[in-house]
Amino acid sequence: MAWLELRVQADGSSHAQLEEALFAAGALSVTTLDAADSPIFEPDPTNPPVWPHPRLVGLFDADTDKRAVEVILLEVGCAKPHQLDWEILEDRVWETEWERDYKPMHFGKNFWVYSQPVDEPAALTLLLDPGLAFGTGTHPTTALCLEWLVARQPAGLKVLDFGCGSGVLGIGALLLGASHCTFVDIDDQALQASRNNLQKNSIDSGRFQLVKAPLDNSLLKAELVLANILSEPLIQLAPELCASLPRGGSICLSGILEHQVDAVLQAYQPLLDSVEITGRDEWRCISGEKA
C-alpha cells in the first residue's frame, strides 16, 4: 500500500493554522520538522515552542485528490503553490525502518551497539531497538556516557540508570559485568523500551528492576549512577543522586550543553571529588566520585 506525503513550508506564526488546515483536508497525521537547522534545547514542556522556519508534513491516503487538498490550503492563505511538495510514499515495515541508516557503533576495545550481533573477534554487542524512547548511541550525550562506562568497567557494581530512555546505558553496564541495575524514568514508553531491550540482550530478571519516577529514595542506592537527562533536572536532583552513592561511588552526568557546565558544576562540585569533563560537539559529560 502506498501513501501520499505533502510537505509544506511555513513560518512560526502560521504553523497552527496550517496544521489545522492539513487535518481539515484529510491528513491522517501531521508532523512538524525543522527546515532551517534551528535546534531548541530544553524546551518548556508546558508550552512547547515552534521552530522559526518549520516544515509540516501531512500524510494522506494514496487515492486523495491532491488538487482538492491544495485548494483548501490556498483558500485559508497559509500556504502558496510553490510551497507544496507532493511525494508518493511506498509502504514499508515502519517498525524496523530506523535500522536502514543505523550503523554499528564502537566504544572502547570491543564494545559495540547495534541492532544485531557484530561479527568481530571478541565483540560484545549491545542489541538495541530504541522504540519510542531516547538512546541509540548516536547522540553525543549517549556516546559520551558509553565511552566513560566502557573505560570505567563497572564489573560487580550496583548501577542506577536515572532517566533510562531505551535503557542503553544501564544495559551496557550489565553487559560489562555490573551485578544489578535499577532503571528509572518518568515515561512508561521508556520503561517498556528498556524492558524490551533487556529481554533482547537476555539479561536475567534478577539483575535489574524498572521503576517509574518519582520513587522511594531507598530504591536509589547504587555504587554507580548514570544520568543522561538535561541540565535543569540534573541540578535539581544533585542532592538526591549523590545521596544514593556511598563514599567513593561514581557518577556520570550528561545532557549538558557547553554553556550549562558551570551551573551543573556549582550543584555537584561540593559533593564530588576527581571531577572530569569530556565533550563532543556542543555537549558535555561530567563525572566524578562522591566526596
Protein Blocks (a to p, Z undefined) as FASTA:
>chain_A
ZZddddddddfklmmmmmmmmmmnopabdcdddfkopacehiafklccddfbdcdddddd
fklcfklmmmmmmmnopacfklpccdddddddfklmmmmmpccddehjllccdfbdcdde
hiacddddekjagcehlamklmmmmmmmmmnopghiacddehklnommmmmmmmnopabd
cdddfbfklmmmmmmmmmmnopafklgccddddddfklmgcfbdcddfbfklmmmmmmmm
mmmpcehiacddehiafklmmmmmmmmmmmpghiacddehjbccdddddZZ
